[in-house]
Amino acid sequence: MSFAISIGARIRKSPYFDRTVSDGVTAFTTYNRTYMPTSYGDLQGEYWRLIKGVSLWDVACERQIEISGPDAAQLTQYLVPRDLSNCKVGQGKYVPICNHQGYLLNDPVLLRVEEDRFWLSIADSGVLFWAEAIAGERGFDVTVQEPDVSPLAIQGPMAEDVTADLFGDWVRDLKYFWFQQTELEGIPLIVARSGWSKQGGFELYLMDGSRGGDLWDLVKEAGAPYGIAAGTPNVIERIESGLISYGTDTIPRANPFEMGMGRYVDVDLDVDFIGKSALREVARQGPGRAFVGLVWPGETGPACENPWGVFHEGRQVGFVTAAQFSPRLEQFIAASILDVSVAGGAEADRPPVTIETPDGPVTAAIRDFPLC
Amino acid sequence: MSFAISIGARIRKSPYFDRTVSDGVTAFTTYNRTYMPTSYGDLQGEYWRLIKGVSLWDVACERQIEISGPDAAQLTQYLVPRDLSNCKVGQGKYVPICNHQGYLLNDPVLLRVEEDRFWLSIADSGVLFWAEAIAGERGFDVTVQEPDVSPLAIQGPMAEDVTADLFGDWVRDLKYFWFQQTELEGIPLIVARSGWSKQGGFELYLMDGSRGGDLWDLVKEAGAPYGIAAGTPNVIERIESGLISYGTDTIPRANPFEMGMGRYVDVDLDVDFIGKSALREVARQGPGRAFVGLVWPGETGPACENPWGVFHEGRQVGFVTAAQFSPRLEQFIAASILDVSVAGGAEADRPPVTIETPDGPVTAAIRDFPLC
């Protein structure tokens, strides 16, 4: 089954859209109401380029929610259950955003761009309305908006060389999630060591949407000696690495402890934040589910277009949310959210589980992330 | 240019998804993180079926935000600038939802399902997070959630006959936006006189997602004598009728007065609601822009994939957000948001404007909705 995606003004085009088209993009999804490339027609080739070389991704759909003004630090801390008191200008932190019941609403990277200016570099959910509502009800003196900022990711083991060739060797000293504002041939941007893979790399936060094509071309040119080519966030590698896909893995609703984000929740923080009492209770009781990997033998299988039920001794114990063949593990792998009754404890003690795929049941072993 | 849409678990499939596939759907968009059919490959044929006959639409992507509990009426009124004190159980109302600055966040139909249970049948934006944030901050005793409810639209001049054949002649007495809960061969649903066209019709709010295929088949069977077939919300008819597409027409941000929704804002209401003081100020000053139609001669033209600039005497005065050839008017038509300097006053007094389309400039006349 293959269907066209409608192109219209309701869904936004990224500043790199035309370049992704000329580079042969074949499929899109939408993400934060923006077209996001999902395939250039060669998933395995793109996978190996990410694992062994360097890949260029249009991730402009990773929108920024900017909180600025005198109360920016206060509002941002209230939105986030992680201690931000030690977050410096130029530093990023991976943070949960939770509602009053402690359920995860997003898992952005937070960037402290200036003392009183924060960006939440968000996954696909309505954080703009969330932050506006809280600011409005609390009467905080802030501006909440989505600025003209569009990330472009350079990912893979050769990404550092490409980025250093573009900007200078100082990028090699950037710590993970730290960033620096700079420009490239007059294009204003932020260079951050970050990205939705575990293969290393950088994200260039383009700060002028009219320069998207120019930036794309400059990165392609610098990456040519390293064999760079356009790719997309890779569904195989993200399962291998256990990266959360908000909205895919967080069904029906999940708390940060279930998703392995417990270390980013400071329930004893001395300032208030949304969901504090609910999260404290989850921390006390321990989470009921766990975000874990599943592995089973096989080279081919159906696509996971809807969550698949996972069973143990006839009882449903969770869902598979994504599944792919792993070329490195040479078996099938899945991301899943499972009851701790099966997914708790040491790997060796966990029972095999049964996944109900559209092609019939398979028996899988429960593994911790990363899978390789 | 045609690209595939990725199918994965992050975007939800409607309960009617399989039936739309077997009925020949060719394209989708996403809407409220749900796949929404946008074409069966024959826009003009689907248009005439809507205008002269009856069409069946999967609009399950029109999700419901349910507010229930002791404080449901209080929260709902606080979210909505329209007086709800006279809204009865079984009655729907078209309402703006605005933020604290008076900007439109959504334009749902509100249904009072029970005394203490409301549904907001939403356009494409994050109202769930918005309502949760307000409820959480205000400490209202409510539950805010998205229930298992998936609308199916029957639209066109023959829709009433089809719906009466299915449910009985009582549906003919339903007033616009009123509804009644019932069932059809054991399928629980609500029948409402509503829908995103001005050709008349009903929406069946399916209340059990597992019965989507059954409901689709029953409606197809009842509609067969009337020539029913699968269609989609029609981009031509919606421009002709001046129906707002939230997110398409509301750029960059719009207030309800600009969008012609001023009559649904009660700025002198004696209870508080979000955006009240900002909206009162807009009401006092009058809106700066207007949502109006544009018409110009021509049978073919480019697709409006991004907003097009509209100019008068060299100055940009707004945007075209959607454009199509109208078979009834036999000319090109567009939805636009324009400064009142050109779009205010009587139609005859308005100057022609220049639209910068990708194929070059065209000169258009400014018309009030509906265009036909």
Interface residues (C-beta under 8 A of the other chain):
Chain A: M1 S2 F3 A4 I5 S6 I7 G8 A9 R10 I11 K13 V21 V25 T26 A27 F28 T29 T30 R33 T38 S39 N99 H100 Q101 L105 D124 S125 G126 V127 L128 F129 W130 E132 A133 I134 A135 G136 E137 R138 V235 S245 G247 T248 I251 I274 A303 C304 E305 N306 P307 T321 A322
Chain B: M1 S2 F3 A4 I5 S6 I7 G8 A9 R10 I11 K13 V21 V25 T26 A27 F28 T29 T30 R33 T38 S39 N99 H100 Q101 L105 D124 S125 G126 V127 L128 F129 W130 E132 A133 I134 A135 G136 E137 R138 V235 S245 G247 T248 I251 I274 A303 C304 E305 N306 P307 T321 A322
